[in-house]
Amino acid sequence: MKTQNFKSHGRLVTGYHKVLYPMLLAGLVGSCINLSQSCANGNCYAASLIVLLFLTVMLSAYFGRSFALRAQDRAIRAEENMRHFIMTGKPLPSALTIRQIIGLRFASDEEYLELIKDAIENNLKEKQIKAKIKNWKADFYRV
């Protein structure tokens, strides 16, 4: 398996991000052009349904992805809470935000507790936390 670090941990799915979204965008633009031309001729019913269809599919693609990520964020919070409990006997501090917890999941056990303290005291953002990680704990299962 490839190693993961701050610069390589992001994941783009070619079929989803680089094929599906541009196709949907092109279809929406084309259907809007078709709608404007059809309405100029007095026949916009079918063209408006095509625009509506593209908007519906785009929203479905967006919400399908966002719902999956939200569910995964909840799983990460539970995993990190368990990890913290195993290490300290206490749940994660309530001062941590979900975005901070997501950033902390990449930290090795050796630096985990110190990064939690730093994140709370300095109100670090997710990206700042990830940048401070020295020993990266890879996560290859994120959608």
Backbone torsions as a table, in degrees:
resi	resn	phi	psi	omega
1	MET	NA	147.6	177.3
2	LYS	-69.7	152.3	174.3
3	THR	-79.6	159.2	-178.8
4	GLN	-123.0	145.1	175.3
5	ASN	-150.9	-173.0	-176.6
6	PHE	-57.8	-39.0	-176.8
7	LYS	-82.2	-20.4	-174.1
8	SER	-114.8	8.7	-173.4
9	HIS	-84.5	-17.5	178.1
10	GLY	-68.4	151.3	-176.2
11	ARG	-130.7	123.4	172.6
12	LEU	-112.8	127.8	177.0
13	VAL	-94.5	114.3	-172.6
14	THR	-54.0	-50.2	-178.0
15	GLY	-62.7	-32.7	-177.5
16	TYR	-86.6	-55.5	-173.4
17	HIS	-80.1	-35.7	-172.7
18	LYS	-104.3	-11.7	178.9
19	VAL	-114.8	-57.6	-174.9
20	LEU	-61.6	-51.8	-177.6
21	TYR	-61.8	-46.2	176.3
22	PRO	-62.1	-36.4	178.0
23	MET	-64.6	-43.2	178.4
24	LEU	-64.6	-41.2	178.4
25	LEU	-64.0	-44.5	178.2
26	ALA	-62.5	-41.2	177.9
27	GLY	-63.8	-40.2	178.5
28	LEU	-65.3	-45.3	179.0
29	VAL	-61.5	-46.8	179.3
30	GLY	-61.9	-40.7	179.9
31	SER	-69.5	-32.0	176.1
32	CYS	-68.6	-39.5	176.1
33	ILE	-63.9	-44.1	177.7
34	ASN	-60.6	-40.5	179.4
35	LEU	-63.1	-44.9	-179.0
36	SER	-65.1	-38.1	178.5
37	GLN	-70.7	-38.7	179.9
38	SER	-68.2	-39.6	180.0
39	CYS	-67.7	-29.9	176.6
40	ALA	-65.1	-28.6	178.7
41	ASN	-92.1	0.4	177.5
42	GLY	84.2	15.5	-179.0
43	ASN	-132.0	83.1	-175.5
44	CYS	-108.0	1.3	-176.3
45	TYR	-61.2	-58.0	-176.8
46	ALA	-62.9	-41.4	-179.4
47	ALA	-64.8	-37.0	179.5
48	SER	-69.5	-32.6	176.3
49	LEU	-66.9	-36.1	178.3
50	ILE	-66.8	-41.8	176.5
51	VAL	-61.3	-44.9	179.0
52	LEU	-60.6	-40.8	178.7
53	LEU	-61.8	-46.3	179.0
54	PHE	-64.1	-40.8	177.5
55	LEU	-62.5	-40.0	179.5
56	THR	-64.0	-44.5	-179.8
57	VAL	-66.8	-39.9	178.8
58	MET	-63.0	-44.3	177.9
59	LEU	-64.4	-39.0	177.8
60	SER	-62.3	-43.4	178.7
61	ALA	-63.5	-43.8	-179.7
62	TYR	-63.8	-51.0	-176.6
63	PHE	-69.3	-34.3	176.1
64	GLY	-58.7	-42.8	178.4
65	ARG	-69.2	-45.7	-176.1
66	SER	-67.4	-35.5	177.8
67	PHE	-67.1	-39.9	178.3
68	ALA	-63.9	-42.5	179.3
69	LEU	-66.4	-38.2	178.4
70	ARG	-63.6	-42.7	178.0
71	ALA	-64.1	-40.1	179.0
72	GLN	-67.1	-36.8	176.8
73	ASP	-61.6	-38.8	177.4
74	ARG	-64.9	-40.3	178.4
75	ALA	-64.7	-40.9	178.5
76	ILE	-62.4	-43.1	178.7
77	ARG	-60.3	-42.5	179.1
78	ALA	-65.8	-43.3	179.1
79	GLU	-62.4	-44.5	-178.8
80	GLU	-70.3	-32.4	175.8
81	ASN	-64.8	-42.1	177.5
82	MET	-65.5	-42.7	178.8
83	ARG	-59.3	-45.6	179.4
84	HIS	-65.3	-40.2	180.0
85	PHE	-64.3	-41.0	178.6
86	ILE	-63.2	-38.2	-176.8
87	MET	-78.5	-32.7	-172.3
88	THR	-122.0	-17.4	-174.5
89	GLY	81.4	7.7	-179.4
90	LYS	-130.2	152.1	175.0
91	PRO	-70.4	167.4	176.9
92	LEU	-57.0	145.3	176.3
93	PRO	-61.3	138.3	-178.1
94	SER	-69.6	-12.6	179.2
95	ALA	-72.3	-17.0	179.8
96	LEU	-76.4	137.5	174.6
97	THR	-87.5	164.5	178.8
98	ILE	-61.5	-37.3	179.9
99	ARG	-66.3	-37.2	176.5
100	GLN	-65.8	-41.7	179.3
101	ILE	-62.5	-40.7	179.0
102	ILE	-63.9	-38.8	176.2
103	GLY	-66.6	-35.1	-177.9
104	LEU	-71.9	-20.1	-174.8
105	ARG	-62.3	-19.9	-179.4
106	PHE	-86.1	-8.8	-175.8
107	ALA	-78.0	141.2	175.4
108	SER	-70.2	161.9	-179.8
109	ASP	-59.2	-33.4	-177.0
110	GLU	-64.4	-33.6	-177.3
111	GLU	-107.9	-2.7	-173.9
112	TYR	-58.6	-53.4	-175.7
113	LEU	-66.1	-37.9	178.3
114	GLU	-66.7	-38.6	178.0
115	LEU	-67.1	-35.0	176.5
116	ILE	-61.6	-48.0	179.4
117	LYS	-59.8	-45.3	179.8
118	ASP	-64.0	-41.6	-179.6
119	ALA	-62.3	-40.5	-179.6
120	ILE	-72.7	-48.8	-176.3
121	GLU	-64.5	-38.3	-175.6
122	ASN	-105.6	8.0	179.1
123	ASN	48.7	50.7	-177.1
124	LEU	-70.0	144.4	174.9
125	LYS	-83.7	164.7	-178.6
126	GLU	-53.8	-46.6	-178.1
127	LYS	-65.1	-37.5	178.2
128	GLN	-65.9	-38.1	178.3
129	ILE	-64.4	-47.0	179.9
130	LYS	-60.2	-37.7	-178.8
131	ALA	-67.6	-25.8	-178.9
132	LYS	-84.4	-11.2	-177.1
133	ILE	-71.4	128.6	-179.9
134	LYS	-95.4	-45.3	179.6
135	ASN	-108.4	98.2	-172.6
136	TRP	-74.9	129.1	174.5
137	LYS	-100.5	107.2	-172.1
138	ALA	-65.9	149.9	174.1
139	ASP	-132.7	102.3	-176.9
140	PHE	-97.7	3.3	-173.2
141	TYR	-106.4	-0.3	-180.0
142	ARG	-68.6	137.7	178.0
143	VAL	-81.4	NA	NA
